[in-house]
Amino acid sequence: MTRIEMADAFAASSSNVFGSLHAYRVRGRGRSAVILWSGGRGDAPDQVVALPAADRCGVPVFTTVRQARMYATRRGLRPATAEANTLELKRVEHWLEDPVRRRVPAGPVLEAWNFFEDLARGLHESNRLPRQSSVHNSAYEKLFADECAEWTPAEHDAVLELVAAGLELWNSCPVITNPRSRAVVAGVPRS
């Protein structure tokens, strides 16, 4: 797909799916980048912005928040805020190295769980995460309430499986590094 086709695909999909747009900094051991994340419009679910690339979708990644904001603005979208939240995957990865003896970093694990679901949704790769059950729902509620010490062994294992699969998805998904864009005025690409 050419840059022009990619820009047109972004413009077309953004007008139909994307709600409020945010730059989001993801810091991990394997991959760190600034991405664009969209709150779903109406009943649409949240998702990480992904673009069609070859035979799969790819996540546009940027080095700085400014680059991500400029890219979105040139595509005719205005990010909701000038700031970017940060997801510290390094803390989650540290916990995964010894999840039995280390305390669960509830906030980062909760953010990572949400990020992985939104990433899988944006990439159309939900099958890469474990299918969630009532065990996941119960574990998520306890995680949200910072009551991870109350997890059953099944809940603990379900969270470990989901987070490990999510990290694998993030570290292996196709990316489009610092994609260029043409300006869009009233939905029409401009050179």
C-alpha positions as CSV (number, residue, x, y, z in Angstrom):
1,M,0.0,0.0,0.0
2,T,1.4,3.4,-1.0
3,R,1.6,6.3,1.5
4,I,-1.3,8.0,-0.4
5,E,-3.5,4.9,-0.1
6,M,-2.5,4.5,3.6
7,A,-3.4,8.2,4.3
8,D,-6.7,7.8,2.5
9,A,-7.5,4.6,4.5
10,F,-6.7,6.5,7.7
11,A,-9.0,9.3,6.7
12,A,-11.8,7.0,5.8
13,S,-11.6,4.8,8.9
14,S,-11.1,7.7,11.2
15,S,-14.4,9.4,10.2
16,N,-16.3,6.2,10.8
17,V,-14.7,4.7,13.9
18,F,-12.5,7.0,15.9
19,G,-13.9,9.1,18.7
20,S,-11.6,11.2,20.9
21,L,-8.0,10.7,19.8
22,H,-5.1,10.6,22.2
23,A,-1.4,10.1,21.9
24,Y,-0.2,7.4,24.3
25,R,3.3,6.6,25.3
26,V,4.1,2.9,25.7
27,R,7.4,2.0,27.4
28,G,8.4,-1.6,27.4
29,R,11.6,-3.6,27.3
30,G,11.0,-5.0,23.8
31,R,9.3,-2.0,22.2
32,S,8.7,1.5,23.2
33,A,6.8,4.1,21.1
34,V,4.1,6.7,21.0
35,I,0.9,5.5,19.5
36,L,-2.5,6.9,18.8
37,W,-5.4,5.6,20.8
38,S,-9.1,6.3,20.1
39,G,-12.0,6.3,22.4
40,G,-14.9,4.6,20.5
41,R,-17.5,6.9,18.9
42,G,-21.0,6.1,20.2
43,D,-21.2,2.4,21.0
44,A,-18.0,1.6,19.2
45,P,-15.3,0.2,21.5
46,D,-12.0,1.9,22.2
47,Q,-9.0,0.8,20.0
48,V,-5.4,1.5,19.1
49,V,-5.2,3.2,15.7
50,A,-4.0,0.7,13.1
51,L,-3.7,1.1,9.4
52,P,-4.0,-1.5,6.6
53,A,-0.5,-2.6,5.6
54,A,0.3,-5.4,3.1
55,D,-1.7,-8.4,4.4
56,R,-2.2,-7.2,8.0
57,C,-2.9,-4.0,9.9
58,G,0.1,-2.1,11.3
59,V,0.3,0.3,14.2
60,P,1.6,3.8,13.3
61,V,4.3,4.5,15.9
62,F,6.2,7.7,16.7
63,T,9.2,8.8,18.6
64,T,7.6,11.8,20.1
65,V,4.1,13.0,21.1
66,R,4.5,16.0,18.8
67,Q,5.0,13.7,15.8
68,A,1.9,11.7,16.6
69,R,-0.2,14.9,17.1
70,M,1.1,16.4,13.9
71,Y,0.3,13.2,12.0
72,A,-3.2,13.1,13.3
73,T,-3.7,16.8,12.7
74,R,-2.5,16.5,9.1
75,R,-5.1,13.7,8.7
76,G,-7.8,16.1,9.7
77,L,-8.1,14.9,13.3
78,R,-7.4,16.9,16.4
79,P,-6.1,15.0,19.4
80,A,-8.2,15.6,22.5
81,T,-5.3,16.8,24.7
82,A,-1.8,18.0,24.2
83,E,-0.5,15.6,26.8
84,A,0.1,11.9,26.5
85,N,-0.5,9.3,29.2
86,T,2.2,6.7,29.7
87,L,1.9,2.9,30.0
88,E,4.9,1.5,31.9
89,L,5.0,-2.1,30.5
90,K,8.4,-2.5,32.1
91,R,6.8,-2.8,35.5
92,V,4.4,-5.4,34.1
93,E,7.3,-7.3,32.5
94,H,9.3,-7.2,35.8
95,W,6.3,-8.7,37.6
96,L,5.9,-11.4,35.0
97,E,9.5,-12.5,35.6
98,D,8.5,-13.8,39.1
99,P,4.7,-13.4,39.5
100,V,4.6,-15.7,42.6
101,R,7.0,-13.7,44.7
102,R,6.5,-10.2,43.4
103,R,3.6,-8.0,44.3
104,V,1.2,-7.3,41.4
105,P,1.5,-3.7,40.2
106,A,-2.2,-3.4,40.0
107,G,-2.4,0.0,38.1
108,P,0.1,-0.9,35.4
109,V,-1.4,-4.4,34.9
110,L,-4.9,-2.9,34.6
111,E,-3.7,-0.4,32.1
112,A,-1.8,-3.1,30.2
113,W,-4.9,-5.3,30.1
114,N,-7.0,-2.5,28.7
115,F,-4.2,-1.6,26.2
116,F,-3.8,-5.1,25.0
117,E,-7.6,-5.5,24.3
118,D,-7.6,-2.1,22.4
119,L,-4.5,-3.1,20.5
120,A,-6.0,-6.5,19.5
121,R,-9.2,-4.7,18.4
122,G,-7.4,-2.1,16.3
123,L,-5.3,-4.8,14.6
124,H,-8.3,-7.1,14.1
125,E,-6.3,-9.7,16.0
126,S,-8.5,-10.4,19.0
127,N,-7.9,-14.1,18.5
128,R,-4.3,-13.5,19.7
129,L,-5.6,-12.9,23.3
130,P,-7.1,-15.7,25.4
131,R,-10.9,-15.8,25.2
132,Q,-12.2,-14.2,28.3
133,S,-14.5,-16.0,30.7
134,S,-16.1,-15.3,34.1
135,V,-12.7,-16.1,35.7
136,H,-11.2,-13.1,33.7
137,N,-14.2,-10.9,34.7
138,S,-13.7,-11.7,38.4
139,A,-9.9,-11.2,38.2
140,Y,-10.4,-7.8,36.4
141,E,-12.9,-6.6,39.1
142,K,-10.4,-7.5,41.8
143,L,-7.6,-5.9,39.8
144,F,-9.6,-2.7,39.4
145,A,-10.2,-2.6,43.2
146,D,-6.5,-3.3,43.9
147,E,-7.5,-6.6,45.6
148,C,-5.1,-8.8,43.7
149,A,-4.2,-10.6,46.9
150,E,-7.7,-12.1,46.7
151,W,-7.2,-13.7,43.3
152,T,-7.9,-17.4,43.2
153,P,-5.2,-19.5,41.5
154,A,-7.4,-19.7,38.4
155,E,-7.8,-15.9,38.3
156,H,-4.0,-15.4,38.8
157,D,-3.3,-17.8,35.9
158,A,-5.9,-16.2,33.7
159,V,-4.3,-12.8,34.2
160,L,-0.8,-14.1,33.6
161,E,-1.9,-15.8,30.4
162,L,-3.7,-12.7,29.1
163,V,-0.8,-10.3,30.0
164,A,1.8,-12.6,28.5
165,A,-0.2,-12.9,25.3
166,G,-0.8,-9.1,25.2
167,L,3.0,-8.5,25.5
168,E,3.7,-10.9,22.7
169,L,1.1,-9.1,20.6
170,W,2.6,-5.7,21.3
171,N,6.2,-6.8,20.7
172,S,5.4,-8.7,17.5
173,C,2.7,-6.6,15.8
174,P,3.5,-4.9,12.5
175,V,4.4,-1.2,13.0
176,I,4.6,1.7,10.6
177,T,7.4,3.9,12.0
178,N,6.8,7.7,11.7
179,P,4.4,7.4,8.8
180,R,4.2,10.5,6.6
181,S,0.9,12.0,5.8
182,R,-0.5,14.6,3.5
183,A,-2.8,17.3,4.8
184,V,-6.5,16.7,4.7
185,V,-8.9,19.6,4.3
186,A,-12.6,18.8,4.7
187,G,-11.9,15.1,4.1
188,V,-10.0,15.6,0.9
189,P,-6.3,14.7,0.9
190,R,-4.0,17.7,-0.1
191,S,-0.4,17.5,-1.2
